[in-house]
Structure formats: structure tokens, C-alpha cells
Amino acid sequence: MRTMIQLPPFAQTVLVLAAAVVVVAGIRAISDIAGAFLMAGLIAVLAIPFEEWLQRRGVRKMVAFGITFLICVAVVFGVVLFFAIAAQQVARSLISYEDQLREWIAWGEGQLTALGVSVNDLPLDSISADNVIQVVQSVANLIFDSASSVLLIFLFLLYFLMEGDDLAIRIERALGPTSPTILRLRTFLRSAQQYLLFRTLFGAVIAALQTTLMLIMGVDFAILWGVLSFVANFIPNVGFIFGLIPPAVLLLVEQGPVPTVIFIALYSLINNVFENLIAPRTMGQQVNLSPLTTFLSLTLWAWVLGAAGAFLAVPLTLFVKIVLLEADPEYRGLVSLMSADTPPPAPDPAKAGP
């Protein structure tokens, strides 16, 4: 008979961490494929309820699958094409800002000189509309060049939607319908779907309000920045900053610091009202991740998967927490540290009554 070697807790923890490092390194080595696979899974989690809704309305399974897949392709391809074309238009329009940009550079040099700061060593002369145009065009070309990754996402999504029901049945047959793993997977899928649904709805409302604000204040390309705000809303904690910087810079160049400060304050107020007051009341139970955990997960998954990891940070962390860590009572403390609401301590058997 084989004998099991019982390792001390510290050695077990080291082995688990070493295994986690190997897994993360492996995922990072194939980050392009892994990112496309996981992004397709993320879209499928959001799209499958719509496909099931069509089937409940009497639509045949293959027809519901085709409608859902075409809508997903149209939305993803439309967003990518929109940003690529808009970036080209922004690049062509930036030449009109060169004079104002030069004025602000001269003003900044004067302020620094008045404070006793030497500006001779600063690369201010390299700032020009031509240089900015090159940067924006590089971004547009990068978006166009990502077509292969988008195609890979569509291929994975095709099979996710096609085999969604069959895959669930095969997993239940392999593990058993009452398996704790099956129950945790269902809990994860429900939490991920609720998170993505609320994030989509909140993002649409926030983007609509912020776009209205930009239109009122006369920010150029307000629709573009509104769509950027909606997309960046899926990046936890720091996403709204990516949506704020471009319109704030344009407004600073066009209208000066006072309107820009007002715009930043109102833009941030809209975001904070939804993110800090409304969202925790509606999606706190579905996510139940502490702010520190969310930020650390964003940093980790963005490093592992690149840009895709920023969008996948919360769903992937939910998977690790619900499916992997909660399966083992030894990680109860770690689960408590990751959670926004700490569960009550387990009863002490020694203090329990007879």
C-alpha cells in the first residue's frame, strides 16, 4: 500500500504558491491565445442568457444561436471599427490645436521659470501636433492590426455558444449533478452574469450622462469619448481615468483650466455616485470582493494577459475565489481577506452545548 506523506502547513503553502506561479507563467507565455479564449468566454457568459431567452420565446435552438452570435459579432466588430475610424479622424483634426498647444507650452515655461525651475532640459520643443498625430495614428493602426485577435475571439465564441448546453451536460455527467464543484460553478456563472449585466447597465447610464456633460461643455468628439467611457467602465477602479484624460486634455487646450476643473469635478462626481453609492448596493452580493483585492487582481491579470486582463480581472478573480479557494476549508481565511463582507467565524465545538 502506498503511504501518503503529510507535509507541514508551511510546506503545503509553499507548494501551492509554486504551482500557482507555474500556472500563471504558463498562461502569460500564451497570453494572446489565453486572452482571446477568456474574452470569448466573458462574452459568452453575457450572451448565453439572451440565447436562452430567445429559446423560451419559441425560437428554435439553431436560430437563437445564429441571432446571438451575429449580434455579438456586430457589437464587437462595430466597437473596434468605431474606435479605429474615430482615431484616424482625431489624428487629422489635431493639427488645428497646434497653436493653442504652443501657447500652453509657453505659458507653462513662464510659470516654471517664475518658480525658479529651469526649462532648458525639458523636452518641451518635441511636443507638437505632428508628434501627437503620429501617436494617435499608431493607436489606430494597432486597433486595425488587432483584427486577427478579434477573429480568434469570434472563433472561440462560436464554439462557446454552439456547445454551451452540451458542455454543461458533459460536465454534470463527469462530476455528477450534485457535485460541490458543479454547485460552485453555477454560483460563479450566476455571479459573473449578474456582475456583467449590472456593469453593462451602469456603464451605459454613466456614459450617457458623461456624454451629455461633454456636449453641454462643448468638448470635441464627445460621442467618441462617451463610447470610450462605456468601454473603460469594465476596467475596475481605474477605468474611468482612461475615459477622463482625452476629453479633459482637449478641453484644457480649447477653453482653459477653469472649465477643465469644472468638467473633471462633474465627470468624477457622476462616476463616484454610481460606483460608490449605487453599485455597492446592487452588485455587492454578486461580487463580494474587497477594493484591495479588486485592484490587486487588476494589476495581476493585466500583467498576465495584457489589455484583455484588465477587462477580465473581476470575473477571473471570482472564478479563483468561488470555484477554487472556497472548495477547501483551509483557505477560509484567505477567502475572508478577499471578501468585502467577512463571513461570521465558525462555531467553536469546544464551546458548543451538549
C-alpha positions as a Markdown table, in Angstrom:
| # | Residue | x | y | z |
|---|---|---|---|---|
| 1 | Met | 0.0 | 0.0 | 0.0 |
| 2 | Arg | 1.1 | 3.5 | -0.8 |
| 3 | Thr | 1.8 | 5.8 | 2.1 |
| 4 | Met | 0.8 | 9.5 | 2.0 |
| 5 | Ile | 3.4 | 12.0 | 3.2 |
| 6 | Gln | 1.8 | 14.6 | 5.4 |
| 7 | Leu | 3.6 | 17.9 | 4.9 |
| 8 | Pro | 3.6 | 20.7 | 7.5 |
| 9 | Pro | 1.2 | 23.6 | 6.7 |
| 10 | Phe | 4.1 | 25.9 | 5.7 |
| 11 | Ala | 5.4 | 23.4 | 3.1 |
| 12 | Gln | 1.9 | 22.9 | 1.7 |
| 13 | Thr | 1.5 | 26.6 | 1.3 |
| 14 | Val | 4.9 | 26.9 | -0.5 |
| 15 | Leu | 3.9 | 24.1 | -2.9 |
| 16 | Val | 0.6 | 25.7 | -3.6 |
| 17 | Leu | 2.2 | 29.1 | -4.3 |
| 18 | Ala | 4.9 | 27.4 | -6.5 |
| 19 | Ala | 2.1 | 25.6 | -8.5 |
| 20 | Ala | 0.3 | 28.9 | -8.9 |
| 21 | Val | 3.4 | 30.6 | -10.2 |
| 22 | Val | 3.9 | 27.9 | -12.8 |
| 23 | Val | 0.3 | 28.2 | -13.9 |
| 24 | Val | 0.4 | 32.0 | -14.2 |
| 25 | Ala | 3.7 | 31.8 | -16.1 |
| 26 | Gly | 2.2 | 29.3 | -18.5 |
| 27 | Ile | -0.8 | 31.5 | -19.1 |
| 28 | Arg | 1.4 | 34.5 | -19.6 |
| 29 | Ala | 3.5 | 32.5 | -22.2 |
| 30 | Ile | 0.4 | 32.0 | -24.3 |
| 31 | Ser | -1.3 | 35.3 | -23.3 |
| 32 | Asp | -2.6 | 36.0 | -26.9 |
| 33 | Ile | -4.5 | 32.7 | -27.1 |
| 34 | Ala | -5.5 | 32.7 | -23.5 |
| 35 | Gly | -6.7 | 36.3 | -23.6 |
| 36 | Ala | -8.8 | 35.6 | -26.7 |
| 37 | Phe | -10.2 | 32.4 | -25.2 |
| 38 | Leu | -11.1 | 34.1 | -21.9 |
| 39 | Met | -12.6 | 37.2 | -23.7 |
| 40 | Ala | -14.8 | 34.9 | -25.7 |
| 41 | Gly | -15.8 | 33.1 | -22.5 |
| 42 | Leu | -16.6 | 36.5 | -21.0 |
| 43 | Ile | -18.8 | 37.5 | -23.9 |
| 44 | Ala | -20.5 | 34.1 | -23.9 |
| 45 | Val | -21.4 | 34.4 | -20.2 |
| 46 | Leu | -23.2 | 37.6 | -21.1 |
| 47 | Ala | -24.7 | 36.3 | -24.3 |
| 48 | Ile | -26.0 | 32.9 | -23.3 |
| 49 | Pro | -28.8 | 34.2 | -21.1 |
| 50 | Phe | -30.1 | 36.2 | -24.2 |
| 51 | Glu | -29.9 | 33.0 | -26.3 |
| 52 | Glu | -31.8 | 31.1 | -23.7 |
| 53 | Trp | -34.4 | 33.9 | -23.6 |
| 54 | Leu | -34.9 | 33.6 | -27.3 |
| 55 | Gln | -35.5 | 29.8 | -26.9 |
| 56 | Arg | -38.1 | 30.4 | -24.2 |
| 57 | Arg | -39.9 | 32.7 | -26.6 |
| 58 | Gly | -40.2 | 29.8 | -29.1 |
| 59 | Val | -37.2 | 30.5 | -31.3 |
| 60 | Arg | -35.5 | 27.3 | -32.5 |
| 61 | Lys | -32.2 | 26.5 | -30.9 |
| 62 | Met | -30.0 | 27.0 | -34.1 |
| 63 | Val | -31.9 | 30.2 | -35.0 |
| 64 | Ala | -31.4 | 31.6 | -31.5 |
| 65 | Phe | -27.7 | 30.6 | -31.6 |
| 66 | Gly | -27.3 | 32.4 | -35.0 |
| 67 | Ile | -29.0 | 35.5 | -33.9 |
| 68 | Thr | -27.0 | 35.7 | -30.7 |
| 69 | Phe | -23.7 | 35.1 | -32.4 |
| 70 | Leu | -24.4 | 37.7 | -35.2 |
| 71 | Ile | -25.3 | 40.3 | -32.5 |
| 72 | Cys | -22.1 | 39.6 | -30.6 |
| 73 | Val | -20.0 | 39.9 | -33.8 |
| 74 | Ala | -21.8 | 43.1 | -34.8 |
| 75 | Val | -21.3 | 44.7 | -31.4 |
| 76 | Val | -17.6 | 43.7 | -31.0 |
| 77 | Phe | -16.7 | 44.5 | -34.6 |
| 78 | Gly | -18.6 | 47.7 | -34.5 |
| 79 | Val | -16.8 | 48.9 | -31.4 |
| 80 | Val | -13.4 | 48.1 | -32.8 |
| 81 | Leu | -14.2 | 49.7 | -36.2 |
| 82 | Phe | -15.6 | 52.7 | -34.5 |
| 83 | Phe | -12.5 | 53.4 | -32.4 |
| 84 | Ala | -10.2 | 52.8 | -35.4 |
| 85 | Ile | -12.0 | 55.2 | -37.7 |
| 86 | Ala | -12.5 | 57.8 | -34.9 |
| 87 | Ala | -8.8 | 57.6 | -34.0 |
| 88 | Gln | -8.0 | 58.4 | -37.6 |
| 89 | Gln | -10.4 | 61.4 | -37.6 |
| 90 | Val | -9.0 | 62.7 | -34.3 |
| 91 | Ala | -5.5 | 62.5 | -35.8 |
| 92 | Arg | -6.5 | 64.5 | -38.9 |
| 93 | Ser | -8.2 | 67.1 | -36.7 |
| 94 | Leu | -5.4 | 67.6 | -34.2 |
| 95 | Ile | -3.4 | 69.9 | -36.5 |
| 96 | Ser | -5.9 | 72.7 | -35.6 |
| 97 | Tyr | -4.8 | 72.5 | -31.9 |
| 98 | Glu | -1.1 | 73.2 | -32.6 |
| 99 | Asp | -1.3 | 77.0 | -32.0 |
| 100 | Gln | -3.2 | 76.5 | -28.7 |
| 101 | Leu | -0.8 | 73.8 | -27.7 |
| 102 | Arg | 2.1 | 76.1 | -28.3 |
| 103 | Glu | 0.5 | 78.8 | -26.2 |
| 104 | Trp | 0.0 | 76.5 | -23.3 |
| 105 | Ile | 3.6 | 75.3 | -23.5 |
| 106 | Ala | 4.8 | 78.9 | -23.5 |
| 107 | Trp | 2.6 | 79.6 | -20.5 |
| 108 | Gly | 3.9 | 76.5 | -18.7 |
| 109 | Glu | 7.5 | 77.6 | -19.4 |
| 110 | Gly | 6.8 | 81.0 | -17.9 |
| 111 | Gln | 5.2 | 79.5 | -14.8 |
| 112 | Leu | 8.2 | 77.2 | -14.3 |
| 113 | Thr | 10.7 | 80.0 | -14.8 |
| 114 | Ala | 8.8 | 82.1 | -12.3 |
| 115 | Leu | 9.1 | 79.3 | -9.8 |
| 116 | Gly | 12.9 | 79.1 | -10.4 |
| 117 | Val | 12.7 | 75.8 | -12.4 |
| 118 | Ser | 15.0 | 75.6 | -15.4 |
| 119 | Val | 13.1 | 74.5 | -18.6 |
| 120 | Asn | 16.2 | 74.2 | -20.8 |
| 121 | Asp | 16.5 | 70.5 | -20.1 |
| 122 | Leu | 12.8 | 69.7 | -20.6 |
| 123 | Pro | 11.8 | 68.2 | -23.9 |
| 124 | Leu | 9.0 | 70.8 | -24.5 |
| 125 | Asp | 10.1 | 71.5 | -28.1 |
| 126 | Ser | 9.3 | 67.9 | -29.0 |
| 127 | Ile | 5.6 | 68.5 | -28.2 |
| 128 | Ser | 3.8 | 69.3 | -31.5 |
| 129 | Ala | 0.7 | 68.4 | -33.3 |
| 130 | Asp | 2.7 | 66.2 | -35.7 |
| 131 | Asn | 4.1 | 64.2 | -32.8 |
| 132 | Val | 0.6 | 63.8 | -31.3 |
| 133 | Ile | -0.8 | 62.8 | -34.7 |
| 134 | Gln | 1.8 | 60.1 | -35.0 |
| 135 | Val | 0.9 | 58.7 | -31.6 |
| 136 | Val | -2.8 | 58.7 | -32.4 |
| 137 | Gln | -2.3 | 57.1 | -35.8 |
| 138 | Ser | -0.1 | 54.4 | -34.1 |
| 139 | Val | -3.1 | 53.7 | -31.8 |
| 140 | Ala | -5.4 | 53.5 | -34.8 |
| 141 | Asn | -3.0 | 51.1 | -36.7 |
| 142 | Leu | -2.8 | 49.0 | -33.5 |
| 143 | Ile | -6.6 | 48.7 | -33.5 |
| 144 | Phe | -6.6 | 47.7 | -37.1 |
| 145 | Asp | -3.8 | 45.2 | -36.6 |
| 146 | Ser | -5.8 | 43.5 | -33.8 |
| 147 | Ala | -8.1 | 42.0 | -36.4 |
| 148 | Ser | -6.5 | 38.6 | -36.0 |
| 149 | Ser | -7.1 | 38.6 | -32.3 |
| 150 | Val | -10.7 | 39.7 | -32.8 |
| 151 | Leu | -11.2 | 36.8 | -35.3 |
| 152 | Leu | -9.8 | 34.4 | -32.8 |
| 153 | Ile | -12.2 | 35.7 | -30.2 |
| 154 | Phe | -15.1 | 35.1 | -32.7 |
| 155 | Leu | -14.0 | 31.6 | -33.4 |
| 156 | Phe | -13.9 | 30.7 | -29.7 |
| 157 | Leu | -17.2 | 32.5 | -29.1 |
| 158 | Leu | -18.8 | 30.4 | -32.0 |
| 159 | Tyr | -18.0 | 27.2 | -30.2 |
| 160 | Phe | -18.9 | 28.5 | -26.8 |
| 161 | Leu | -22.4 | 29.4 | -27.9 |
| 162 | Met | -22.7 | 26.3 | -30.1 |
| 163 | Glu | -21.8 | 23.9 | -27.3 |
| 164 | Gly | -22.9 | 25.8 | -24.2 |
| 165 | Asp | -25.8 | 23.4 | -23.3 |
| 166 | Asp | -23.9 | 20.2 | -24.3 |
| 167 | Leu | -20.8 | 21.3 | -22.4 |
| 168 | Ala | -22.8 | 21.8 | -19.2 |
| 169 | Ile | -24.4 | 18.4 | -19.6 |
| 170 | Arg | -21.0 | 16.7 | -20.2 |
| 171 | Ile | -19.6 | 18.4 | -17.1 |
| 172 | Glu | -22.5 | 17.2 | -15.0 |
| 173 | Arg | -22.1 | 13.7 | -16.3 |
| 174 | Ala | -18.4 | 13.7 | -15.4 |
| 175 | Leu | -18.7 | 15.2 | -11.9 |
| 176 | Gly | -22.3 | 14.3 | -11.0 |
| 177 | Pro | -25.3 | 16.7 | -10.8 |
| 178 | Thr | -24.9 | 17.1 | -7.0 |
| 179 | Ser | -21.1 | 17.6 | -7.1 |
| 180 | Pro | -19.9 | 20.5 | -4.9 |
| 181 | Thr | -17.8 | 21.6 | -7.9 |
| 182 | Ile | -21.0 | 21.8 | -10.1 |
| 183 | Leu | -22.7 | 23.9 | -7.4 |
| 184 | Arg | -19.7 | 26.3 | -7.2 |
| 185 | Leu | -19.5 | 26.6 | -11.0 |
| 186 | Arg | -23.2 | 27.5 | -11.1 |
| 187 | Thr | -22.6 | 30.1 | -8.3 |
| 188 | Phe | -19.7 | 31.5 | -10.2 |
| 189 | Leu | -21.7 | 31.8 | -13.5 |
| 190 | Arg | -24.6 | 33.4 | -11.8 |
| 191 | Ser | -22.3 | 35.9 | -10.0 |
| 192 | Ala | -20.4 | 36.6 | -13.2 |
| 193 | Gln | -23.6 | 37.1 | -15.2 |
| 194 | Gln | -25.0 | 39.5 | -12.6 |
| 195 | Tyr | -21.8 | 41.4 | -12.4 |
| 196 | Leu | -21.5 | 41.8 | -16.2 |
| 197 | Leu | -25.2 | 42.7 | -16.6 |
| 198 | Phe | -25.0 | 45.4 | -13.9 |
| 199 | Arg | -21.7 | 46.7 | -15.2 |
| 200 | Thr | -23.2 | 47.0 | -18.7 |
| 201 | Leu | -26.3 | 48.8 | -17.5 |
| 202 | Phe | -24.3 | 51.1 | -15.2 |
| 203 | Gly | -21.7 | 51.8 | -17.9 |
| 204 | Ala | -24.4 | 52.8 | -20.4 |
| 205 | Val | -26.1 | 55.2 | -17.9 |
| 206 | Ile | -22.7 | 56.7 | -16.8 |
| 207 | Ala | -21.5 | 57.1 | -20.4 |
| 208 | Ala | -24.8 | 58.7 | -21.4 |
| 209 | Leu | -24.6 | 61.3 | -18.5 |
| 210 | Gln | -20.9 | 62.0 | -19.2 |
| 211 | Thr | -21.5 | 62.3 | -22.9 |
| 212 | Thr | -24.3 | 64.8 | -22.2 |
| 213 | Leu | -21.9 | 66.7 | -19.9 |
| 214 | Met | -19.3 | 66.8 | -22.7 |
| 215 | Leu | -21.9 | 68.0 | -25.3 |
| 216 | Ile | -23.0 | 70.8 | -22.9 |
| 217 | Met | -19.5 | 72.0 | -22.3 |
| 218 | Gly | -18.5 | 71.8 | -26.0 |
| 219 | Val | -15.9 | 69.1 | -25.9 |
| 220 | Asp | -14.9 | 67.9 | -29.3 |
| 221 | Phe | -15.5 | 64.3 | -30.2 |
| 222 | Ala | -17.9 | 63.9 | -27.3 |
| 223 | Ile | -19.6 | 60.8 | -28.8 |
| 224 | Leu | -16.2 | 59.1 | -29.1 |
| 225 | Trp | -15.2 | 59.9 | -25.5 |
| 226 | Gly | -18.7 | 58.7 | -24.4 |
| 227 | Val | -18.1 | 55.3 | -26.1 |
| 228 | Leu | -14.6 | 55.2 | -24.6 |
| 229 | Ser | -16.2 | 55.8 | -21.2 |
| 230 | Phe | -18.6 | 52.9 | -21.6 |
| 231 | Val | -15.8 | 50.5 | -22.6 |
| 232 | Ala | -13.4 | 51.7 | -19.9 |
| 233 | Asn | -16.2 | 51.2 | -17.4 |
| 234 | Phe | -15.5 | 47.4 | -17.5 |
| 235 | Ile | -12.0 | 48.1 | -16.1 |
| 236 | Pro | -12.4 | 48.2 | -12.3 |
| 237 | Asn | -11.1 | 51.1 | -10.1 |
| 238 | Val | -9.1 | 53.0 | -12.8 |
| 239 | Gly | -11.2 | 52.6 | -15.9 |
| 240 | Phe | -12.9 | 56.0 | -15.6 |
| 241 | Ile | -9.5 | 57.7 | -15.6 |
| 242 | Phe | -8.8 | 56.4 | -19.2 |
| 243 | Gly | -12.1 | 57.8 | -20.2 |
| 244 | Leu | -11.5 | 61.2 | -18.5 |
| 245 | Ile | -8.0 | 62.1 | -19.7 |
| 246 | Pro | -8.6 | 62.6 | -23.5 |
| 247 | Pro | -11.6 | 65.0 | -23.2 |
| 248 | Ala | -10.0 | 66.8 | -20.2 |
| 249 | Val | -6.9 | 67.5 | -22.3 |
| 250 | Leu | -8.9 | 68.7 | -25.2 |
| 251 | Leu | -11.0 | 71.0 | -23.0 |
| 252 | Leu | -7.8 | 72.4 | -21.4 |
| 253 | Val | -6.3 | 73.2 | -24.7 |
| 254 | Glu | -9.5 | 74.7 | -26.1 |
| 255 | Gln | -11.1 | 76.6 | -23.1 |
| 256 | Gly | -8.5 | 76.8 | -20.3 |
| 257 | Pro | -8.1 | 75.5 | -16.8 |
| 258 | Val | -11.3 | 76.7 | -15.1 |
| 259 | Pro | -13.7 | 74.9 | -17.4 |
| 260 | Thr | -11.4 | 71.9 | -17.3 |
| 261 | Val | -11.5 | 71.7 | -13.5 |
| 262 | Ile | -15.3 | 72.1 | -13.5 |
| 263 | Phe | -15.5 | 69.3 | -16.1 |
| 264 | Ile | -13.2 | 67.0 | -14.2 |
| 265 | Ala | -15.2 | 67.6 | -11.0 |
| 266 | Leu | -18.6 | 66.9 | -12.6 |
| 267 | Tyr | -17.3 | 63.9 | -14.6 |
| 268 | Ser | -15.8 | 62.4 | -11.5 |
| 269 | Leu | -19.0 | 63.1 | -9.5 |
| 270 | Ile | -21.1 | 61.2 | -12.0 |
| 271 | Asn | -18.8 | 58.2 | -11.8 |
| 272 | Asn | -18.5 | 58.3 | -8.0 |
| 273 | Val | -22.2 | 58.5 | -7.4 |
| 274 | Phe | -22.8 | 55.3 | -9.3 |
| 275 | Glu | -19.6 | 53.4 | -8.3 |
| 276 | Asn | -19.6 | 54.2 | -4.6 |
| 277 | Leu | -23.2 | 54.7 | -3.8 |
| 278 | Ile | -25.4 | 52.8 | -6.2 |
| 279 | Ala | -23.2 | 49.9 | -7.4 |
| 280 | Pro | -22.3 | 48.5 | -3.9 |
| 281 | Arg | -26.0 | 48.3 | -3.0 |
| 282 | Thr | -26.9 | 46.4 | -6.2 |
| 283 | Met | -23.9 | 44.3 | -7.1 |
| 284 | Gly | -22.1 | 43.9 | -3.7 |
| 285 | Gln | -23.5 | 40.4 | -3.1 |
| 286 | Gln | -22.7 | 39.2 | -6.6 |
| 287 | Val | -19.1 | 40.3 | -6.5 |
| 288 | Asn | -18.2 | 40.4 | -2.8 |
| 289 | Leu | -14.5 | 41.4 | -3.4 |
| 290 | Ser | -12.7 | 44.0 | -1.3 |
| 291 | Pro | -11.4 | 47.1 | -3.1 |
| 292 | Leu | -7.8 | 46.0 | -2.4 |
| 293 | Thr | -8.5 | 42.5 | -3.9 |
| 294 | Thr | -10.0 | 44.1 | -7.0 |
| 295 | Phe | -7.0 | 46.4 | -7.5 |
| 296 | Leu | -4.5 | 43.6 | -7.0 |
| 297 | Ser | -6.4 | 41.4 | -9.4 |
| 298 | Leu | -6.5 | 44.2 | -12.0 |
| 299 | Thr | -2.7 | 44.5 | -11.7 |
| 300 | Leu | -2.0 | 40.8 | -11.8 |
| 301 | Trp | -4.3 | 39.9 | -14.7 |
| 302 | Ala | -3.3 | 42.9 | -16.7 |
| 303 | Trp | 0.3 | 41.8 | -16.3 |
| 304 | Val | -0.5 | 38.2 | -17.3 |
| 305 | Leu | -2.9 | 38.8 | -20.2 |
| 306 | Gly | -2.3 | 42.4 | -21.2 |
| 307 | Ala | -5.2 | 44.6 | -22.1 |
| 308 | Ala | -7.6 | 41.7 | -22.0 |
| 309 | Gly | -6.7 | 41.0 | -18.4 |
| 310 | Ala | -7.9 | 44.5 | -17.4 |
| 311 | Phe | -11.4 | 43.6 | -18.6 |
| 312 | Leu | -11.3 | 40.0 | -17.2 |
| 313 | Ala | -9.8 | 40.9 | -13.8 |
| 314 | Val | -13.0 | 40.6 | -11.7 |
| 315 | Pro | -14.6 | 37.5 | -13.5 |
| 316 | Leu | -11.2 | 35.6 | -13.3 |
| 317 | Thr | -10.8 | 36.6 | -9.6 |
| 318 | Leu | -14.4 | 35.5 | -8.9 |
| 319 | Phe | -13.6 | 32.1 | -10.5 |
| 320 | Val | -10.5 | 31.6 | -8.4 |
| 321 | Lys | -12.3 | 32.7 | -5.2 |
| 322 | Ile | -15.6 | 30.8 | -5.7 |
| 323 | Val | -14.5 | 27.6 | -7.6 |
| 324 | Leu | -11.0 | 27.0 | -6.3 |
| 325 | Leu | -10.5 | 28.6 | -2.9 |
| 326 | Glu | -13.9 | 28.1 | -1.4 |
| 327 | Ala | -13.7 | 24.4 | -2.2 |
| 328 | Asp | -11.0 | 24.0 | 0.5 |
| 329 | Pro | -11.8 | 24.9 | 4.2 |
| 330 | Glu | -8.1 | 25.6 | 4.7 |
| 331 | Tyr | -8.4 | 28.7 | 2.6 |
| 332 | Arg | -11.3 | 30.1 | 4.6 |
| 333 | Gly | -9.0 | 32.9 | 6.0 |
| 334 | Leu | -7.8 | 33.9 | 2.5 |
| 335 | Val | -11.4 | 34.0 | 1.2 |
| 336 | Ser | -12.3 | 36.3 | 4.1 |
| 337 | Leu | -9.4 | 38.6 | 3.3 |
| 338 | Met | -10.6 | 38.7 | -0.4 |
| 339 | Ser | -14.2 | 39.4 | 0.5 |
| 340 | Ala | -15.8 | 42.7 | 1.1 |
| 341 | Asp | -18.1 | 41.2 | 3.7 |
| 342 | Thr | -16.3 | 39.0 | 6.2 |
| 343 | Pro | -18.3 | 35.8 | 7.0 |
| 344 | Pro | -19.0 | 35.1 | 10.6 |
| 345 | Pro | -16.5 | 32.9 | 12.4 |
| 346 | Ala | -17.1 | 29.1 | 12.5 |
| 347 | Pro | -18.6 | 28.0 | 15.9 |
| 348 | Asp | -16.1 | 26.5 | 18.3 |
| 349 | Pro | -17.0 | 22.9 | 19.0 |
| 350 | Ala | -15.4 | 23.1 | 22.5 |
| 351 | Lys | -18.0 | 25.8 | 23.5 |
| 352 | Ala | -20.9 | 24.1 | 21.9 |
| 353 | Gly | -23.6 | 22.9 | 24.2 |
| 354 | Pro | -24.4 | 19.2 | 24.7 |
